[in-house]
Amino acid sequence: MSKLISIDSEYKEWLQDVSHRFKRSQIKATIKVNDEMLRFYWSLGRDISEKGMEAKYGSGFYKMLSKDLKELMPEVHSFSVSNLKYMRYFDEAFPDLSNRQQVVDDLNIIFCIPWGHMVLLLGRFRNDPQKMLFYVRKTLENGWSRAMLLNFLDTDLYERQGKAATNFALTLPEENSDLAQEITKDPYNFDFLALTDRYNEKEMKDALMDNAEKFFLELGKGFSYIGREVRIMVG
């Protein structure tokens, strides 16, 4: 950091504001990508349903579809057999999305959480969309990561709070929340945007190093953390 930050409070506050605005814009952009991706997944599930693909092609349909989509789009890794089935479950849980007149703002929040969160909810509540919506709201309100969501699913939160009144309004998650961190590094989003393997590798390396750095610093005295990338002279 420059010395100006320590001696000029106005400059320091402006830098902090720039950082805050950038992170909020980043979250907005990521949520937009995520929204488009989940709408696509839902529409693919709708196609499978409307065309009666399972009944027409039998038990091997998903395996065949997965293979064909991967051959058509080898750079995309989202078309696994299990993912395709969850796309079908997504349509089953919210079939009214095909009728634009029936879509209310409250229902559109289902497109705001990461696909990994949605898969977790579909696995438990695909026949109970009201429960799903409750946990989607709670995830957005509190910035829950997938692990945190799983924890609250296991505490039967819906049974304790599901009927409580709420004035929920969709807002962006806080930039430092677990949800914001998770959604901006969601591998499904990278896959949807067809980003390169090298980009994903950098994200993975940064995430691993962040955790390694915290771990070594917490060990205290007797350990030395030199840095993320250190030149080693050999020979």
C-alpha positions in Angstrom: 0.0 0.0 0.0 1.1 3.6 -0.7 2.0 5.9 2.2 -0.8 8.2 1.0 -3.3 5.8 2.6 -1.8 6.4 6.1 -1.7 10.2 5.8 -4.7 11.1 3.7 -8.0 9.9 5.2 -10.1 11.2 2.3 -8.0 9.1 -0.2 -8.3 6.1 2.1 -12.1 6.4 2.4 -12.4 6.8 -1.4 -10.3 3.6 -2.0 -12.5 1.7 0.4 -15.6 2.9 -1.4 -14.1 1.8 -4.8 -13.4 -1.6 -3.3 -16.9 -1.9 -1.9 -18.5 -0.8 -5.2 -16.4 -3.2 -7.2 -17.3 -6.2 -5.0 -21.0 -5.3 -5.2 -20.8 -5.0 -9.0 -19.0 -8.4 -9.1 -21.8 -10.0 -7.0 -24.5 -8.4 -9.3 -22.8 -9.8 -12.4 -22.3 -13.2 -10.9 -26.0 -13.4 -9.8 -27.0 -12.4 -13.3 -24.9 -15.3 -14.8 -26.3 -17.6 -12.1 -29.9 -16.5 -12.9 -29.4 -17.3 -16.6 -27.8 -20.6 -15.9 -30.5 -21.8 -13.6 -33.2 -20.7 -16.0 -31.5 -22.7 -18.7 -31.3 -25.8 -16.4 -35.0 -25.4 -15.6 -35.9 -25.1 -19.4 -33.9 -28.2 -20.2 -35.8 -30.0 -17.5 -39.0 -28.7 -19.0 -38.0 -30.0 -22.5 -37.4 -33.5 -21.1 -40.8 -33.4 -19.4 -42.8 -31.9 -22.3 -41.2 -34.2 -24.9 -41.8 -37.3 -22.7 -38.1 -38.3 -23.2 -37.9 -40.8 -20.3 -41.0 -42.7 -21.5 -40.0 -42.6 -25.1 -36.3 -43.7 -24.7 -36.4 -45.8 -21.5 -34.1 -46.1 -18.5 -31.0 -45.3 -20.5 -32.2 -41.9 -21.6 -30.1 -39.8 -19.2 -26.9 -41.7 -19.9 -27.5 -41.3 -23.6 -28.3 -37.6 -23.3 -25.3 -36.9 -21.1 -23.0 -38.6 -23.6 -24.5 -36.7 -26.6 -24.4 -33.3 -24.9 -20.8 -33.8 -23.8 -19.8 -34.7 -27.4 -21.5 -31.6 -28.7 -20.1 -29.3 -26.1 -16.9 -31.0 -24.8 -15.8 -27.8 -22.9 -18.9 -28.0 -20.7 -18.9 -30.4 -17.7 -22.4 -29.7 -16.3 -24.2 -32.4 -18.2 -23.6 -35.4 -15.9 -26.4 -37.9 -15.6 -27.2 -36.8 -12.0 -27.2 -33.1 -13.0 -29.6 -33.8 -15.8 -32.0 -35.6 -13.5 -31.9 -32.7 -11.1 -32.8 -30.4 -13.9 -35.8 -32.5 -14.5 -36.6 -32.4 -10.7 -36.3 -28.6 -10.9 -39.1 -28.4 -13.5 -41.2 -30.8 -11.4 -40.9 -28.6 -8.4 -41.8 -25.4 -10.2 -43.8 -26.3 -13.3 -45.7 -22.9 -13.3 -42.6 -21.1 -14.5 -43.6 -21.9 -18.0 -46.6 -19.5 -17.6 -45.0 -16.1 -17.4 -48.3 -14.6 -16.0 -48.0 -16.8 -13.0 -44.5 -15.9 -12.1 -44.3 -13.6 -9.1 -41.3 -11.8 -7.8 -41.2 -14.1 -4.7 -40.8 -17.2 -7.0 -38.0 -15.7 -9.0 -35.7 -15.9 -6.0 -35.1 -19.6 -6.8 -32.8 -18.4 -9.6 -30.6 -16.4 -7.2 -28.9 -19.2 -5.3 -26.0 -21.3 -6.6 -26.9 -24.6 -8.4 -25.1 -26.6 -5.7 -27.6 -25.1 -3.1 -30.5 -25.9 -5.4 -29.4 -29.5 -5.9 -29.2 -29.9 -2.1 -32.8 -28.6 -1.8 -34.1 -30.6 -4.7 -32.7 -33.7 -3.2 -34.8 -33.2 -0.1 -37.9 -31.1 -1.0 -38.6 -31.5 -4.7 -42.2 -32.4 -3.8 -42.5 -29.5 -1.4 -41.7 -26.2 -3.2 -42.9 -24.1 -0.2 -40.2 -25.6 1.9 -37.6 -25.0 -0.8 -38.7 -21.4 -1.1 -38.4 -20.9 2.7 -34.8 -22.2 2.7 -33.9 -20.1 -0.5 -35.1 -17.0 1.4 -33.1 -17.9 4.5 -30.0 -18.6 2.4 -30.3 -15.1 0.7 -31.2 -13.3 4.0 -28.3 -14.8 5.9 -25.6 -15.4 3.2 -25.4 -19.1 3.9 -22.8 -21.3 2.2 -23.9 -24.8 1.1 -22.4 -26.3 4.3 -24.3 -23.8 6.5 -27.6 -24.6 4.6 -27.0 -28.3 5.1 -26.6 -27.6 8.8 -29.9 -25.7 9.1 -31.7 -28.4 7.1 -30.6 -30.9 9.7 -32.0 -28.7 12.5 -35.6 -28.8 11.1 -35.6 -25.0 10.9 -38.7 -25.0 8.6 -40.8 -26.8 11.2 -39.8 -24.2 13.8 -40.0 -21.0 11.7 -41.7 -21.9 8.4 -45.1 -20.3 9.3 -43.6 -17.1 10.8 -44.5 -13.9 9.1 -41.7 -12.4 6.9 -41.2 -9.2 5.0 -38.6 -10.7 2.8 -37.3 -8.5 0.1 -34.6 -9.7 -2.4 -31.3 -8.0 -1.7 -27.7 -8.7 -2.7 -25.8 -10.9 -0.2 -23.2 -9.0 1.8 -19.9 -9.1 -0.1 -18.1 -10.7 2.8 -20.7 -13.4 3.4 -20.1 -17.0 2.8 -22.8 -17.0 0.1 -21.1 -14.2 -1.8 -17.7 -15.9 -1.6 -19.2 -19.2 -2.8 -21.3 -17.8 -5.6 -18.4 -15.8 -7.1 -16.3 -18.9 -7.2 -19.0 -21.4 -8.2 -17.5 -23.9 -10.7 -20.9 -24.3 -12.4 -20.8 -20.6 -13.3 -17.3 -21.0 -14.8 -18.6 -24.0 -16.7 -21.6 -22.0 -18.0 -19.4 -19.2 -19.2 -17.0 -21.8 -20.8 -14.0 -20.3 -19.0 -10.7 -22.1 -19.5 -9.3 -24.8 -17.2 -6.4 -22.5 -16.5 -8.8 -20.0 -15.0 -10.4 -22.6 -12.8 -7.0 -23.8 -11.7 -6.1 -20.3 -10.6 -9.3 -20.0 -8.6 -8.7 -23.4 -6.9 -5.0 -22.5 -6.1 -6.1 -19.2 -4.6 -8.7 -20.9 -2.4 -6.3 -23.5 -1.3 -3.6 -21.0 -0.5 -6.1 -18.8 1.5 -6.9 -21.7 3.7 -3.3 -22.8 4.0 -2.2 -19.3 5.0 -4.8 -19.1 7.7 -3.8 -22.5 9.0 -0.1 -21.7 9.3 -0.7 -18.3 10.9 -3.0 -19.9 13.5 -0.2 -22.4 14.4 1.6 -19.5 16.0 5.3 -19.5 17.1 7.6 -22.2 15.8 6.3 -22.2 12.2 7.2 -20.0 9.3 4.9 -18.9 6.4 7.1 -17.4 3.7 4.6 -16.6 1.0 2.3 -17.8 -1.8 4.9 -18.0 -4.5 8.6 -18.1 -3.6 11.5 -18.5 -6.2 13.7 -21.5 -5.6 17.1 -21.6 -7.2 18.2 -25.1 -8.2 21.6 -26.1 -9.5 
